[in-house]
Amino acid sequence: MPTMKAAVIYDAGGPEVLKIESRPIPTPKAGEVLIRVKAFGLNRSELFTRQGHSPDVKFPRVLGIEAAGLVEDAPGGEFRKGDIVATAMGGMGRQFDGGYAEYTCAPAKQVQFIKTGLAWEILGAIPEMLQTSWGSLFKSLRLEKGERLLIRGGTTSVGLAAAAIARKHGAFVAATTRNPERNKLLLESGADQVFIDTGSIAEEVKEVCSGGVDKVLELVGTTTLKDSLRCAKQRGIVCMTGIVGNQWSFDDFAPMEAIPTAVCLTSYNGKSEDFMRTPLEELVDQIAAATLHIQIGKVFQLDEIVEAHRCMEENKAGGKIVVLT
């Protein structure tokens, strides 16, 4: 039986619990696509799963909620062998084995064909990152040209991508970072204004942005959400998308006190159907034309998956972490 290299997790723990081993190449059924994975991005949700915070995920498991590569087989005829494709979400790396391998098998209904000549490290970076940033901006926040957007957690891979997309869309983009040394990175990625995040920036934002911003993309999570709500002007929208602050819930939350009058609070948690609605090829064309900038942080090989996860856990990448197979 043909085999492949895969990173497998048997028990929750630190980066070292990811083990490289040989496994049988999956056999696709009708309605599925066997993808020869060329690259995949790392995501915080995989870090949480590895740490044991995803009780619905059963081990052993090949993690990875996204992948980019070449079609090896599609029994239902949805794709041709050699097609460049990307896939994300839909239980990938959670209910069934995901992208941390040389091959993965995914439902055809959550696979997008991409006509492009971009390098694999770029294609591996974009499926989940662009799905999340695009969906947050245009599905949940309903961002319009000329509006003022604040990205809380601007140096995350999603934050950097969102800044680039929003800037191209014609919005004024403000972004936050706790590290003043990341100021240049944010400005180069599309931010017009940078705020150094002390945990309490609402008054400064209101002073700089004429009483507050129109939209807030919250990527840090519950640790800054109450302050982010105060950054929005009346009739503004705050979208909770990320949890890089590693706190999942409030210890004490009084909605009438936390949510200012006439400010809307929503969330974005993309599904496979949201990935399929993301205009991936259009965005890829913009990247290729250098009109949309995507920040790649660090690139690793599959054999270096432990080092890659350690880099993600320590927030050292400065952009999207990509793994090549």
Secondary structure, DSSP 8 states (H G I E B T S, - for coil): --EEEEEEESS--SGGGEEEEEEE-----TTEEEEEEEEEE--HHHHHHHHT--TT--SSEE--SEEEEEEEE-TTSSS-TT-EEEEE-TTBTTTB--SSBSEEEEEGGGEEE------HHHHHHHHHHHHHHHHIIIIIS---TT-EEEEETTTSHHHHHHHHHHHHHT-EEEEEES-GGGHHHHHHHT-SEEEE--S--HHHHHHHTTT-EEEEEE-S-HHHHHHHHHHEEEEEEEEE---TT---S-SS--HHHHS-TT-EEEE----HHHHHHS-HHHHHHHHHTTSS---EEEEEEGGGHHHHHHHHHTT-SSSEEEEE-
